[in-house]
Structure formats: structure tokens, C-alpha cells
Amino acid sequence: MSIIENTENTEKYRKKVGVLGRKALIMSENGAIREFSSHDISAFLHHTEVGEAIKKVTFERKTYLGVIKVYGLRNKEYLMENVQGLQIGDRVTLYRKYNSESPDCTAVASAFPDDGSSIRVHTLAGLCLGYVQPPERYVMAELMKAGKHLYAKVHSLNVDMPMEELDTQKAVTLDLYWMEESSPLNIANTYALGEAKSEVMEKNGNAIWLAYSFMDRDSRYMEGISEAIDQMEVDDRLRLIKRATEDDPWAIEIWSDDKKRYYGHMGSRDNKIFSHMLDAGKHVYGVVRNRQRATVPHLLHFDFDVYVEDK
């Protein structure tokens, strides 16, 4: 491990934090650990005291979750002002906030319900750009409610046009990331008013509920699907496997947990963000909510809850 800072009291801080094996943990003058090894994270956390902060880490995992669209502001003049100076790749901030009545932060699609899944997008300077569009916002809200740190970078800006031609629903798109760090995060802004982290984690445990999904229509007409659903029971676990098709690069297959029965493909509503999770090695799986057995294909149906294991 390298020593980040040469302080006058290095020896004193080394003694305060301690030595783990051959790796010294150096604490700076403000009482914050500046660098540490992810290998020793579990061993040294007990050395920190309330109020101390880990400012820099040597381990982080970033999962790319795809491109998301933003409902731009209803007021085009405000939107054009707020994107001034913004560039591709610039980082923006995500907040679980309801659609604002303020004219400088009201979405063009303000009719969509404030159902607890509204996610507002701000520049780092605090200027409002709009709100994340469905369906991604629903999955994002569940991750944020579970205390997960999401951030985004500008993917595209489609604002180089006369004001009257500007389509605010296509003005800004973002690249979305899920950041996992080996240090505690300041995640106050990820919670809705009145929520507490302990309540959220008690509710979700190690598996985070993300959405409910269903089989796609074409799967109802597969050979053997009726017999497969006949053997399905409520609460059965489902294995989800990404396997691109010619028509859908994000296609996800649904299998029984033992991979003996194939149930077709997941509906395409949410499969893009789940596909990126699977690409990153996340354990994403389903649990059957209900199923409808039938001898007529168009009456066959099942839907399921989607979870990601939080390891």
C-alpha cells in the first residue's frame, strides 16, 4: 500500500489506525482514511469512529445500465439556458424527487403520475434538466430506495436547432451507471422524504426487488409451452439468461431454476436494463407471481417479480 500524504504526525496517525499485516493504514490530519486496500476492508472498518470519513478508495465496481431518456422541461427557454456549457460525458446528478410545480423544473410530460418513482436530473451546478422517462425510472427508483448509488453522464445533446424545432423529450439522453464502492457513500439524496435506510434494507434484505415482468406474446405459441406452464407453481424461482436474437439484442430467456423447462422470452419493456446487469455478472432472477394454465395459446400467461441479488 502506498502512503498518500506525508504529514508531520505520520507516525502518530499510523499508531492510531494500526497496521494490518504488512499494510499500514494512514490517517490524515482531519481524521479521514485516505487510501486502503479492498482486501482488508472488512478487517479495518472497526478502526474508524463515528464521524470519520473514507475519502478515497482503491476498489470500486461500475456497472453500466444503458442509455436512458429524459423528459425535458416544459419551458424550452429554461432548458436551453440550463444545457449551456453542458458537454457529452459530463456527469449529472439523479434525485428521487416529485415533478416540481416550479416553472424552472416542470417536466414537459407533467401528466405522468408522481408514484414514488420520479427521478429528477440536475447538472452538477444544480440546474434542472428534467425527469427520467419510463420504463427505466421504475427500476432505478427501486435500486435507489435500497440505498444503491446511481449516477449518469451525458450521452447525447439534441439542442442545436431553432427553439421552435426543439423536441424537449429528445433533447438529453444519459448513460446510466450503478457504482459500488468499498466505502460508505453519502446517499441521503437517494431516499424519498420519510424513508430511512434501515427500513429499506429490512424490507429488501439481500435481494432487491426491481420490477414485475411477464412472458412475451410470441412465447405463448411455442411448442411445449402449455406443458411447461402446467408444471409451474407460484413462488417458483426462474433463471434469466441473456441471449440476443436477430430482432432483439437485449432478449432475455426464461428458464426454470434447474434449467429443465424453457418458458420463452421476457417481455421487452424492461429487458434492456436487466440485460446490462446480466452482462455485468449480476445475479438477476425471477419469482413466479401467478400463472394461467390453458389449452388455448392466447390464454396462456404467467408473470413474475424480478430481483437482483445484492452481494
Secondary structure as UniProt FT lines:
FT   TURN            8..9
FT   HELIX           10..17
FT   STRAND          19..20
FT   TURN            21..22
FT   STRAND          23..24
FT   TURN            29..30
FT   HELIX           38..40
FT   HELIX           41..44
FT   HELIX           45..47
FT   TURN            50..51
FT   STRAND          60..71
FT   HELIX           76..82
FT   TURN            83..85
FT   TURN            88..89
FT   STRAND          91..95
FT   HELIX           103..105
FT   TURN            108..111
FT   STRAND          120..123
FT   TURN            124..125
FT   STRAND          128..132
FT   TURN            134..135
FT   HELIX           136..145
FT   TURN            146..147
FT   STRAND          149..157
FT   HELIX           163..165
FT   TURN            168..169
FT   STRAND          172..181
FT   HELIX           188..190
FT   TURN            193..194
FT   HELIX           197..204
FT   TURN            205..206
FT   STRAND          207..215
FT   HELIX           217..221
FT   TURN            223..224
FT   HELIX           225..230
FT   TURN            234..235
FT   STRAND          237..242
FT   TURN            249..250
FT   STRAND          252..256
FT   TURN            257..258
FT   STRAND          262..266
FT   TURN            268..269
FT   HELIX           271..279
FT   TURN            280..281
FT   STRAND          284..292
FT   HELIX           297..299
FT   STRAND          301..309
//
